[in-house]
C-alpha cells in the first residue's frame, strides 16, 4: 500500500511571536510542525517548548542541523518536546550515534539533513546505525541561484528509498512540484515560505493537501 506523504510546516521566522502567530493559523491544516534553524537560532530552544505547548498532538521537529555535541543538543531538543531532530550529513558518525541514543530514550527519531557532499555509502552507514530518516534539501541559496529539481535528484531519492531511508523533501516546494515525486516514497513535503508567506496560508495548505490526495491515492 502506498503511504501518503504528510505536509510539514517549517517555521523559519526570526521572531518567536511571529512564528506562533503562523502556527496558530496553520496548525489545523498541517501534519508536522518544524522549529526551523533560523527560528531556533533567533529565539533559542524555547521555540521548541513554545510550539509543543501550542500543538501538543503534532509531530514536532527541532531543525538544529547538529554537527557536533550530538547527545547534548539532542537532550535539549527532546526534553523540550521535539519528536524528531536534524543532524547535518557532514557530522561524524559518533555525533549521529550519540544523538540517536538520546532520541531513542525519548522515543524520538533523528533525521539526517542531506546538504552538500555525501554518498550512498554514507547513507548505508547511517542506516547501519539505526537512523531511518533523511531530508533531501534544496537550499535557499541554491534556489536563489536558479537551481531546479532534476532527474539526478529523483534518481538519488530513489536510491535512498531502496536503502530503506524515509525521505522528506524541502526546498521551495509548491503544489505544482509534487507530481515530480509521484514515484518516490516521500514521508513529508516541507513547506515554509510557500505557506507562511502565501496571500492566504490556509488556502495554500489546502492546495498542498489536494495535490497530495490526487497524486497518492490509496
GUBA-112897 format. One line per 10 residues: number of its first residue (from 1); their letters; for each residue x, y, z of N, C-alpha, C. Coordinates in steps of 0.05 Angstrom, whole numbers, always signed. Example, Ala and Ser with C-alpha at 12.3 -4.5 7.8 and 13.67 -1.06 7.14 Angstrom:
1 = as = +264 -114 +156 +246 -90 +156 +264 -66 +156; +257 -45 +142 +273 -21 +143 +258 +1 +157
REM end
This chain:
1 = xxxxxxxxxx = +17 -24 +0 +0 +0 +0 +18 +25 +0; +11 +44 -17 +26 +69 -18 +19 +86 +6; +40 +96 +19 +36 +114 +42 +36 +143 +32; +14 +157 +40 +11 +184 +30 +30 +203 +45; +44 +220 +31 +62 +239 +44 +46 +258 +62; +59 +268 +83 +47 +287 +101 +58 +315 +94; +44 +335 +104 +52 +363 +100 +65 +375 +125; +89 +385 +122 +104 +396 +144 +107 +426 +141; +101 +441 +162 +104 +470 +163 +131 +477 +175; +148 +490 +160 +174 +499 +170 +172 +528 +179
11 = xxxxxxxxxx = +178 +532 +204 +176 +559 +215 +205 +570 +217; +212 +586 +198 +239 +598 +197 +237 +628 +202; +220 +636 +220 +217 +664 +227 +241 +673 +245; +246 +698 +245 +267 +709 +263 +256 +717 +290; +229 +718 +292 +217 +725 +318 +197 +703 +326; +199 +695 +352 +181 +674 +361 +152 +682 +360; +146 +707 +367 +118 +715 +366 +106 +712 +338; +121 +719 +318 +111 +716 +290 +108 +686 +283; +126 +669 +292 +123 +641 +287 +98 +630 +300; +93 +638 +325 +69 +629 +339 +44 +638 +326
21 = xxxxxxxxxx = +44 +662 +315 +20 +672 +300 +15 +654 +276; +37 +647 +262 +34 +630 +238 +23 +602 +246; +35 +591 +267 +26 +564 +274 -2 +564 +286; -10 +586 +299 -38 +587 +308 -58 +586 +285; -50 +598 +263 -68 +599 +240 -67 +572 +224; -43 +560 +222 -40 +538 +203 -40 +510 +216; -37 +508 +242 -34 +481 +254 -57 +462 +247; -82 +471 +244 -103 +451 +237 -100 +440 +208; -83 +452 +192 -81 +445 +164 -54 +432 +157; -38 +426 +176 -12 +413 +171 -9 +389 +190
31 = xxxxxxxxxx = +9 +371 +183 +12 +346 +198 +37 +347 +217; +57 +362 +208 +83 +363 +223 +90 +392 +225; +101 +400 +248 +110 +428 +253 +139 +428 +259; +154 +446 +246 +183 +447 +249 +191 +474 +261; +206 +472 +282 +221 +496 +292 +246 +498 +275; +246 +516 +256 +267 +517 +236 +293 +527 +248; +315 +523 +233 +341 +531 +242 +342 +560 +249; +332 +577 +231 +332 +606 +236 +317 +613 +262; +294 +600 +266 +278 +606 +290 +293 +597 +315; +305 +573 +314 +319 +563 +337 +344 +580 +344
41 = xxxxxxxxxx = +357 +591 +324 +380 +609 +329 +370 +635 +340; +348 +645 +329 +338 +672 +337 +325 +671 +365; +309 +651 +370 +293 +650 +394 +303 +630 +415; +322 +613 +408 +332 +593 +426 +315 +568 +427; +323 +550 +444 +309 +524 +445 +281 +526 +457; +275 +549 +470 +248 +553 +480 +228 +555 +457; +237 +559 +433 +219 +558 +410 +206 +530 +408; +222 +510 +414 +211 +482 +413 +190 +478 +434; +195 +487 +459 +176 +483 +480 +151 +500 +476; +154 +524 +464 +131 +540 +459 +113 +527 +438
51 = xxxxxxxxxx = +125 +516 +418 +109 +502 +397 +96 +477 +408; +110 +462 +425 +98 +439 +437 +74 +446 +454; +76 +468 +469 +53 +477 +485 +29 +484 +467; +35 +497 +445 +13 +505 +426 +1 +481 +412; +17 +461 +405 +9 +439 +388 +16 +412 +401; +2 +404 +422 +10 +380 +436 +8 +354 +421; -8 +354 +400 -13 +329 +385 +3 +326 +359; +16 +347 +351 +31 +346 +325 +58 +334 +329; +68 +321 +308 +97 +314 +307 +112 +340 +305; +132 +343 +322 +147 +368 +324 +177 +363 +318
61 = xxxxxxxxxx = +188 +379 +300 +216 +376 +291 +233 +399 +302; +256 +393 +313 +276 +413 +320 +297 +412 +298; +297 +431 +281 +315 +431 +258 +341 +445 +266; +357 +431 +282 +382 +443 +292 +406 +438 +274; +403 +420 +255 +426 +414 +237 +452 +409 +253; +450 +392 +272 +472 +387 +291 +496 +376 +276; +520 +387 +283 +545 +378 +271 +564 +367 +292; +559 +372 +317 +576 +363 +339 +559 +363 +365; +570 +352 +386 +556 +352 +412 +528 +340 +409; +527 +317 +395 +501 +305 +389 +484 +299 +413
71 = xxxxxxxxxx = +495 +287 +433 +479 +279 +456 +469 +304 +471; +486 +324 +474 +479 +348 +489 +456 +363 +475; +458 +367 +449 +438 +381 +435 +412 +365 +432; +415 +339 +429 +391 +322 +428 +376 +323 +455; +390 +323 +477 +377 +326 +503 +362 +352 +504; +374 +373 +495 +360 +399 +494 +334 +397 +478; +336 +386 +453 +313 +386 +435 +291 +368 +446; +298 +343 +453 +277 +324 +460 +265 +330 +488; +281 +341 +506 +270 +348 +532 +250 +371 +530; +252 +387 +509 +233 +409 +505 +209 +401 +488
81 = xxxxxxxxxx = +207 +376 +480 +183 +366 +467 +185 +358 +438; +210 +359 +427 +213 +351 +399 +209 +321 +396; +198 +313 +373 +196 +284 +366 +219 +276 +348; +228 +295 +331 +250 +290 +312 +270 +313 +315; +295 +307 +309 +316 +328 +309 +334 +322 +285; +343 +344 +272 +360 +340 +248 +390 +342 +256; +405 +325 +242 +434 +325 +244 +445 +328 +215; +464 +346 +212 +475 +350 +185 +491 +326 +175; +490 +321 +149 +502 +297 +139 +532 +297 +141; +545 +320 +145 +574 +321 +148 +583 +314 +177
91 = xxxxxxxxxx = +564 +311 +195 +572 +305 +223 +585 +278 +224; +604 +274 +243 +616 +247 +247 +595 +227 +255; +601 +202 +249 +583 +180 +257 +579 +180 +288; +600 +187 +302 +598 +187 +331 +578 +207 +341; +576 +230 +327 +556 +251 +334 +528 +240 +329; +525 +228 +306 +499 +216 +299 +491 +195 +319; +509 +178 +326 +503 +156 +344 +495 +166 +372; +510 +187 +382 +503 +197 +408 +476 +212 +408; +470 +226 +386 +444 +239 +384 +422 +218 +382; +427 +196 +367 +407 +175 +365 +401 +162 +391
101 = xxxxxxxxxx = +421 +158 +407 +417 +145 +433 +398 +161 +451; +402 +188 +451 +384 +205 +466 +356 +205 +454; +354 +207 +427 +328 +206 +414 +312 +182 +421; +325 +159 +421 +311 +134 +427 +302 +133 +456; +317 +145 +473 +308 +146 +501 +282 +162 +504; +278 +182 +487 +254 +198 +487 +233 +187 +467; +239 +164 +455 +222 +152 +434 +219 +171 +410; +241 +185 +404 +242 +203 +381 +259 +192 +359; +264 +208 +339 +280 +199 +316 +299 +222 +307; +320 +213 +294 +339 +231 +282 +335 +232 +252
111 = xxxxxxxxxx = +336 +256 +241 +335 +259 +212 +362 +270 +202; +373 +258 +182 +398 +267 +170 +391 +288 +149; +402 +312 +152 +398 +333 +132 +419 +330 +110; +409 +324 +86 +427 +320 +63 +434 +346 +50; +458 +356 +56 +466 +382 +47 +495 +381 +40; +502 +390 +16 +530 +389 +8 +537 +361 -2; +562 +353 +5 +573 +328 -6 +568 +305 +13; +557 +283 +2 +553 +258 +16 +549 +236 -5; +551 +211 +3 +549 +189 -16 +529 +168 -6; +522 +150 -24 +504 +128 -16 +518 +110 +5
121 = xxxxxxxxxx = +544 +109 +4 +559 +94 +25 +555 +107 +52; +555 +133 +52 +548 +147 +77 +521 +140 +87; +502 +140 +68 +474 +133 +75 +472 +105 +87; +487 +86 +75 +486 +59 +86 +497 +58 +115; +517 +75 +120 +528 +76 +147 +508 +87 +167; +493 +107 +158 +472 +119 +175 +450 +98 +181; +443 +83 +161 +422 +62 +165 +433 +41 +184; +459 +34 +181 +470 +14 +199 +470 +23 +228; +471 +49 +232 +469 +60 +260 +441 +57 +271; +422 +55 +252 +394 +54 +261 +378 +79 +254
131 = xxxxxxxxxx = +390 +98 +239 +376 +122 +231 +359 +116 +206; +334 +123 +207 +315 +115 +186 +308 +138 +167; +311 +163 +177 +300 +186 +162 +322 +204 +151; +317 +216 +128 +334 +237 +117 +317 +258 +104; +329 +282 +101 +315 +304 +88 +331 +311 +63; +318 +309 +40 +330 +317 +15 +325 +347 +11; +346 +362 +10 +344 +391 +14 +356 +406 -10; +340 +424 -21 +350 +444 -40 +350 +470 -24; +373 +481 -18 +376 +503 +0 +366 +530 -12; +363 +549 +6 +354 +576 -2 +372 +588 -23
141 = xxxxxxxxxx = +398 +586 -18 +417 +599 -37 +417 +585 -64; +413 +558 -64 +412 +544 -89 +387 +552 -105; +364 +556 -90 +340 +565 -103 +344 +592 -116; +357 +610 -100 +361 +637 -109 +379 +639 -134; +397 +619 -137 +414 +618 -160 +402 +605 -184; +377 +596 -181 +362 +584 -203 +363 +554 -205; +373 +540 -185 +374 +511 -185 +346 +500 -184; +340 +481 -201 +314 +468 -202 +316 +438 -196; +294 +425 -192 +294 +396 -188 +299 +383 -214; +317 +362 -214 +324 +349 -239 +323 +319 -236
151 = xxxxxxxxxx = +327 +304 -258 +327 +275 -257 +348 +264 -238; +370 +277 -236 +391 +267 -217 +381 +267 -189; +365 +288 -182 +353 +289 -155 +335 +265 -151; +318 +260 -171 +298 +238 -168 +312 +211 -167; +333 +207 -183 +347 +182 -183 +361 +178 -156; +371 +199 -144 +384 +197 -118 +364 +190 -96; +341 +203 -98 +319 +198 -79 +311 +168 -80; +308 +158 -105 +300 +130 -108 +321 +112 -96; +347 +118 -100 +368 +101 -89 +367 +101 -59; +361 +124 -47 +359 +126 -18 +335 +110 -8
161 = xxxxxxxxxx = +313 +112 -22 +289 +96 -15 +295 +66 -16; +311 +58 -36 +318 +30 -39 +335 +20 -15; +349 +39 -2 +365 +32 +22 +348 +31 +47; +322 +38 +44 +305 +38 +68 +305 +65 +82; +313 +86 +69 +313 +112 +81 +286 +126 +75; +274 +136 +96 +248 +150 +93 +255 +179 +88; +245 +190 +65 +253 +216 +56 +232 +237 +60; +241 +260 +71 +225 +285 +69 +239 +303 +49; +223 +319 +35 +233 +335 +13 +227 +365 +19; +247 +382 +15 +244 +410 +20 +261 +426 +1
171 = xxxxxxxxxx = +253 +452 -2 +269 +470 -18 +252 +485 -38; +236 +504 -28 +219 +519 -46 +196 +503 -58; +187 +482 -44 +166 +465 -55 +140 +480 -57; +126 +477 -79 +99 +487 -83 +82 +464 -95; +56 +465 -93 +39 +443 -102 +45 +434 -130; +52 +453 -148 +57 +445 -176 +81 +427 -179; +99 +427 -159 +123 +410 -160 +117 +381 -153; +95 +375 -139 +91 +349 -127 +90 +326 -147; +79 +329 -171 +79 +307 -190 +106 +296 -197; +127 +313 -194 +155 +304 -199 +162 +280 -181
181 = xxxxxxxxxx = +150 +279 -158 +158 +259 -138 +138 +236 -135; +121 +232 -155 +100 +212 -153 +111 +184 -150; +135 +178 -161 +146 +151 -159 +166 +148 -137; +168 +168 -119 +186 +168 -97 +170 +163 -71; +181 +147 -53 +168 +143 -27 +175 +167 -9; +157 +186 -8 +162 +211 +7 +146 +210 +34; +160 +215 +56 +147 +216 +82 +133 +242 +86; +146 +264 +78 +133 +291 +82 +145 +310 +61; +128 +329 +54 +136 +353 +39 +138 +376 +59; +161 +389 +59 +165 +410 +78 +163 +437 +64
191 = xxxxxxxxxx = +144 +454 +73 +140 +480 +61 +142 +501 +83; +156 +522 +77 +159 +544 +95 +146 +569 +84; +161 +584 +68 +150 +609 +57 +126 +604 +39; +124 +581 +26 +101 +575 +9 +75 +575 +25; +77 +569 +51 +54 +570 +68 +53 +597 +84; +74 +602 +99 +74 +625 +117 +71 +652 +103; +82 +654 +78 +81 +680 +64 +61 +680 +41; +44 +660 +40 +23 +659 +19 +3 +681 +24; -11 +690 +3 -32 +710 +5 -53 +700 +24; -60 +675 +22 -78 +662 +41 -66 +635 +49
201 = xxxxxxxxxx = -52 +634 +72 -38 +610 +80 -56 +585 +83; -81 +589 +91 -99 +566 +94 -105 +554 +67; -111 +571 +48 -116 +562 +20 -92 +548 +9; -68 +559 +14 -43 +546 +5 -40 +518 +17; -45 +515 +42 -43 +489 +55 -63 +469 +43; -87 +479 +38 -107 +461 +25 -99 +453 -3; -86 +471 -17 -76 +464 -44 -55 +442 -43; -38 +443 -23 -18 +422 -19 -33 +395 -14; -52 +395 +4 -66 +370 +11 -81 +360 -13; -94 +377 -29 -108 +368 -53 -89 +355 -72
211 = xxxxxxxx = -66 +367 -77 -46 +355 -95 -36 +328 -84; -31 +327 -59 -22 +301 -47 -43 +280 -50; -68 +287 -44 -90 +268 -47 -94 +258 -75; -91 +277 -94 -95 +269 -123 -73 +251 -133; -48 +255 -123 -25 +240 -134 -22 +214 -119; -26 +214 -93 -22 +189 -77 -48 +178 -68; -64 +170 -87 -90 +157 -80 -84 +129 -70; -98 +122 -48 -93 +95 -36 -107 +74 -53
REM end
